[in-house]
């Protein structure tokens, strides 16, 4: 199987062009290629396929083989892949995902895509749609007891479920102690991606993320998007925010008039190769 390893802010995936490759068991393939000792090493697998309603389709799988609905860093790399490989000359693209059709604007320098702006769509707050199994119609700054500590979470979806909580210091926070407990908490019937966010000022935040199915990752585009929207809802930031993650930065902008969120960040090819599956 031919593949390309790519990363957006250190959130790395193995990309396969399914216009030319056939991946029969993507759940198992995702687990194999993601292994950082016995495989290629990645946060998961992303398949690029034809679409009847958009320019291309993106199917993404986590490192544990579970299928995700949407990946913000991953979709930026999809845009770079199809442009850099000559599959399109368009710089405005529509990509079909299980979280809906997302719209990309490619930033090209020297014939290669360097950055991508993604229209992440309208944020979803309804608890039943995220889903979060609580009585409240929306979860905004709701207390939740995790082990020995009380957190306050805001639930948001932009195609996949997120719980955002604000903490004093992301650098010293023991994410490995609390991330798995959030992921498997009964409030979250489809598990949850959890963002731990430190407000630096009204235009800058630090973020660490525990992704369902992948543990802590260096970055999460949908998580950064939901974190900024949660910060706006809680009156903590302006509508344009730079999000510092372990693997790099993205800029999130909220358009109040359109009620849409936009993410801009890098997309990088690491290497290409071939692996026996």
C-alpha positions in Angstrom: 0.0 0.0 0.0 1.4 3.4 -1.0 1.0 6.1 1.6 2.0 9.6 2.6 2.6 10.7 6.1 1.5 14.3 6.8 1.1 16.4 9.9 -0.7 19.6 10.9 0.8 21.0 14.1 2.2 17.6 15.0 -1.2 15.9 14.6 0.1 13.2 12.2 -1.8 10.8 10.0 -1.1 8.3 7.3 -2.9 9.3 4.1 -3.9 6.8 1.4 -5.2 7.9 -2.0 -8.1 5.5 -2.6 -8.4 6.6 -6.2 -5.5 4.2 -6.7 -5.4 2.0 -3.6 -8.1 -0.3 -2.0 -8.1 -0.5 1.7 -10.3 -3.4 2.7 -10.2 -3.3 6.4 -9.4 0.3 7.4 -10.0 -0.3 11.2 -7.3 -2.9 11.3 -5.0 -1.0 8.9 -5.3 2.1 11.1 -4.1 0.2 14.1 -1.2 -1.3 12.2 0.1 1.8 10.5 -0.4 4.0 13.7 1.9 1.8 15.8 5.0 3.9 16.5 7.3 0.9 17.0 6.0 -1.7 14.6 4.2 0.5 12.0 4.6 3.9 10.4 3.7 5.8 13.5 0.7 8.2 13.5 -2.4 9.4 15.3 -4.5 7.4 12.8 -5.3 6.8 9.1 -7.0 9.1 6.6 -8.5 7.8 3.3 -9.0 10.1 0.4 -11.9 9.0 -1.8 -14.2 10.2 -4.5 -17.4 12.1 -3.5 -20.8 12.5 -5.2 -21.6 15.7 -3.3 -18.2 17.4 -2.9 -14.7 17.5 -4.5 -13.4 14.7 -2.4 -14.3 12.5 0.6 -12.2 12.1 3.8 -12.6 9.1 6.0 -10.6 9.1 9.2 -9.7 6.4 11.7 -8.1 6.8 15.1 -5.0 5.0 16.3 -7.2 2.4 18.1 -9.1 1.6 14.8 -12.3 3.4 15.7 -13.7 5.7 13.0 -14.0 9.4 13.7 -16.3 11.9 12.0 -14.0 14.8 11.4 -10.4 16.0 12.0 -9.5 19.6 11.6 -5.7 19.1 11.2 -6.3 16.1 9.0 -8.6 17.9 6.6 -6.0 20.7 6.1 -3.6 18.0 5.0 -6.2 16.4 2.7 -6.4 19.8 0.9 -2.6 19.9 0.6 -2.4 16.3 -0.6 -4.9 16.6 -3.5 -3.4 19.9 -4.7 0.2 19.0 -4.4 -0.4 15.6 -6.1 -2.2 17.3 -9.0 -5.6 15.8 -8.3 -7.1 19.3 -8.5 -6.0 22.8 -9.5 -8.8 24.4 -7.5 -7.8 26.4 -4.4 -11.4 26.4 -3.0 -12.4 22.9 -2.2 -15.4 21.1 -0.6 -14.5 17.9 1.3 -17.2 15.4 2.4 -16.7 14.0 5.9 -19.0 12.1 8.3 -19.3 15.4 10.1 -20.7 17.1 7.0 -19.2 18.9 4.0 -16.3 21.2 5.0 -15.0 24.1 2.8 -11.3 24.8 2.4 -9.3 27.7 1.1 -5.8 26.7 0.1 -2.8 29.1 0.6 -0.2 28.2 -2.1 3.4 29.2 -2.2 5.8 28.0 -4.8 3.3 25.6 -6.3 2.7 23.9 -2.9 0.1 24.3 -0.3 1.5 25.8 3.0 -1.6 26.7 4.9 -5.3 26.0 4.7 -8.3 27.9 6.1 -11.2 25.6 6.9 -14.8 26.7 7.3 -15.6 24.5 10.3 -19.3 25.3 10.1 -21.8 26.3 12.7 -21.1 25.2 16.2 -23.6 22.7 17.8 -24.5 23.2 21.4 -27.5 20.9 21.8 -26.6 18.2 24.3 -28.6 15.5 22.5 -26.7 16.2 19.2 -23.1 16.3 20.6 -24.1 14.0 22.4 -23.9 14.5 26.2 -26.3 12.5 28.4 -27.6 15.2 30.7 -30.9 16.9 31.3 -29.8 20.4 30.3 -30.4 21.4 26.7 -26.9 22.9 26.6 -23.8 22.3 28.6 -22.1 25.6 29.4 -19.8 25.8 32.3 -21.4 22.7 33.9 -19.6 21.1 36.9 -18.5 17.5 36.6 -16.6 15.4 39.1 -13.7 13.5 37.7 -11.8 11.4 40.3 -10.7 13.8 43.0 -11.3 17.0 41.1 -14.3 19.2 40.0 -14.1 20.6 36.5 -16.4 22.9 34.7 -17.1 21.9 31.1 -18.7 23.4 28.0 -19.9 21.0 25.3 -19.5 21.8 21.6 -19.5 19.9 18.4 -18.3 20.9 14.9 -18.8 17.4 13.5 -17.4 15.5 16.5 -18.0 15.8 20.3 -15.9 18.0 22.6 -15.8 18.9 26.2 -13.8 22.1 27.0 -12.6 22.9 30.4 -10.5 25.9 31.6 -7.6 25.4 33.9 -4.8 27.6 35.4 -1.8 25.9 33.8 -1.7 23.5 30.9 2.1 22.8 31.2 1.9 21.2 34.7 -1.6 19.6 34.3 -1.5 15.7 34.6 -3.6 15.1 31.5 -2.8 11.4 31.5 -4.6 11.1 34.9 -7.8 12.8 33.8 -8.1 12.4 30.0 -9.1 8.7 30.1 -11.7 9.3 32.8 -13.3 12.1 30.7 -13.2 9.9 27.6 -15.1 7.0 29.3 -17.4 9.0 31.6 -21.1 7.9 31.4 -22.1 11.5 30.4 -20.5 10.8 27.0 -22.2 7.9 25.2 -20.0 8.2 22.2 -16.9 9.0 24.3 -15.5 12.5 24.1 -12.6 14.7 23.1 -11.5 16.8 26.0 -9.7 20.1 25.8 -7.8 21.6 28.7 -7.4 25.3 28.0 -5.4 28.0 29.7 -6.4 31.6 28.9 -3.3 33.8 28.4 -5.1 36.9 27.2 -8.3 37.7 25.3 -6.6 36.8 22.0 -4.3 33.9 23.0 -4.8 30.5 24.7 -2.8 27.4 25.5 -4.5 24.0 24.8 -3.8 20.4 25.5 -6.1 17.7 24.2 -7.1 14.1 25.0 -8.6 12.6 21.9 -11.0 9.7 22.1 -9.3 6.7 20.6 -5.9 8.3 20.4 -5.0 9.6 23.9 -3.1 12.9 24.1 -2.1 14.3 20.7 0.1 17.2 19.8 -2.9 19.1 18.3 -6.6 18.9 17.4 -8.1 21.3 14.9 -11.7 20.6 15.9 -10.7 20.9 19.5 -9.0 24.2 19.0 -12.1 25.4 17.2 -14.5 24.3 20.0 -12.1 25.6 22.7 -12.3 29.1 21.2 -16.0 29.0 20.8 -16.4 27.8 24.4 -14.1 30.6 25.6 -16.3 33.1 23.7 -19.5 31.7 25.3 -17.9 32.0 28.7 -16.8 35.6 28.0 -13.1 34.8 28.2 -11.8 35.8 24.7 -12.5 37.9 21.7 -13.7 36.4 18.4 -10.2 35.9 16.9 -7.8 33.8 18.9 -4.4 32.1 18.4 -4.4 28.6 20.0 -1.0 27.3 21.1 -0.8 23.5 21.1 2.1 21.2 21.7 2.7 20.8 18.0 2.1 24.4 16.9 -0.5 27.1 16.4 -3.7 27.6 14.6 -5.8 30.8 14.4 -9.6 30.5 15.0 -12.0 33.1 13.9 -15.7 33.3 14.8 -18.0 35.1 12.4 -20.9 36.3 14.5 -23.0 37.4 11.6 -22.8 34.0 9.9 -22.5 32.0 13.1 -19.6 30.1 11.6 -16.1 29.2 12.8 -12.9 29.3 10.7 -9.6 27.7 11.3 -6.3 28.6 9.7 -3.2 26.5 10.1 -0.3 24.7 8.5 -0.2 21.4 6.5 3.1 19.5 6.0 4.2 16.4 4.1 6.6 14.4 6.2 7.5 11.5 3.8 6.0 9.0 1.4 6.5 5.3 1.2 5.1 1.8 0.8 4.0 -0.7 3.4 2.8 -4.3 3.2 -0.6 -4.8 4.7 
